[in-house]
Amino acid sequence: MRRASDIAADSRSLPPALLYHKIAGTWEVGVTWTPPGLFRKQMEMLAELGWRTVLPGDIRLNSAEHSGCDRRFLLAFDDGYECIHRYAFPVFERLGFRAAVFVPSGFIGKWATWDHQLLGRRFRHLSREMLLELNAAGWMVGSHTISHTSLIGLDDRHLQRELTDSREFLQELLGAAVDWVAFPFGRYNIRVLEAALRAGYRGAVTPVLHRANSPGGFTLWPADAVYRWDSVRSIRRRLNRGTGYRTGRILRRGVNFLSGGTVIWRRLFPR
């Protein structure tokens, strides 16, 4: 069992990470979306400054190889929405970038009924064909469980099923190892981490790094969530850990906490 202080030290040695959700072409209620034009400008700026994307399998974790002095960063997408293929994939192909996309396996090619749909706005998840195309282009596909439910309150059987079955399904679909997971709503505890390790995962990308112990052999990679108000300049400051970074991190933690409202919404208005 690794101590919280060791986990924090390890996370600081990892390249910085950005976590997007939707690249949406039309306005929606909520803050977890970025307009396609703004996303393109953010990525072009990073490419011009010499930043290059890296995936978990590209580096030896917890080594001096990635001490943070080079300009490499992890870019990840939570939820695996179809709009990622439509808007982000062409930009990445042009810039030579790759990303990690975390997909709820039970919603591949389906509408995101796990989320609230304020004002009738609906989003579809990536199809099998799209996931295969992204994987063939060098993207990393990771698990976001089966049903995008909060893992903390599940009993042992359902918790292990959400983690194990989603991993096995994606591995069979892709013909490749699926070693990384993103926990829905960024919610986890030591019990969830131990279950993820038993399911065969090597690590998790998370918007929140809780000060809790972690099982040995499991890596937590903290990623800064990107929201609607983030500009080209703020993304640059984010990767450089510039002025206002710590204040912004507190704000992002607050927004992630409020995302738990989706869990309450589903309980109040079950489908």
PEGI-V585218 format. One record per backbone hydrogen bond with DSSP energy under -1.0 kcal/mol. NH is the residue of the N-H (numbers start at 1). CO is the residue of the C=O. If there is no record, write none. Layout:
NH;CO, NH;CO
This chain:
2;214, 7;3, 8;4, 9;5, 10;6, 11;7, 12;8, 18;74, 19;224, 20;76, 22;32, 34;22, 39;35, 40;36, 41;37, 42;38, 43;39, 44;40, 45;41, 46;42, 47;43, 48;44, 49;45, 50;47, 51;46, 52;71, 54;73, 58;55, 66;63, 73;52, 74;16, 76;18, 77;100, 78;20, 82;124, 84;81, 86;82, 87;83, 88;84, 89;84, 92;88, 93;89, 94;90, 95;91, 96;92, 97;92, 100;75, 101;140, 102;77, 103;142, 105;145, 106;146, 107;104, 109;126, 110;107, 112;123, 113;111, 115;112, 120;117, 121;118, 125;110, 126;80, 131;127, 132;128, 133;129, 134;130, 135;131, 136;132, 137;133, 138;135, 139;134, 140;99, 142;101, 143;180, 144;103, 154;151, 159;155, 160;156, 161;157, 162;158, 163;159, 164;160, 165;161, 167;163, 168;164, 169;165, 170;166, 171;167, 172;168, 173;169, 174;170, 175;171, 181;203, 182;143, 186;183, 187;184, 193;189, 194;190, 195;191, 196;192, 197;193, 198;194, 199;195, 200;197, 201;196, 202;179, 203;179, 204;219, 205;181, 206;221, 212;210, 214;2, 218;215, 219;202, 221;204, 223;206, 224;17, 226;19, 228;31, 230;227, 235;231, 236;232, 237;233, 238;234, 239;235, 240;236, 242;237, 245;242, 248;244, 249;245, 250;246, 251;247, 252;248, 253;249, 254;250, 255;251, 256;252, 257;253, 258;254, 259;255, 260;257, 261;258, 262;259, 264;260, 265;261, 266;262, 267;263, 268;264, 269;265
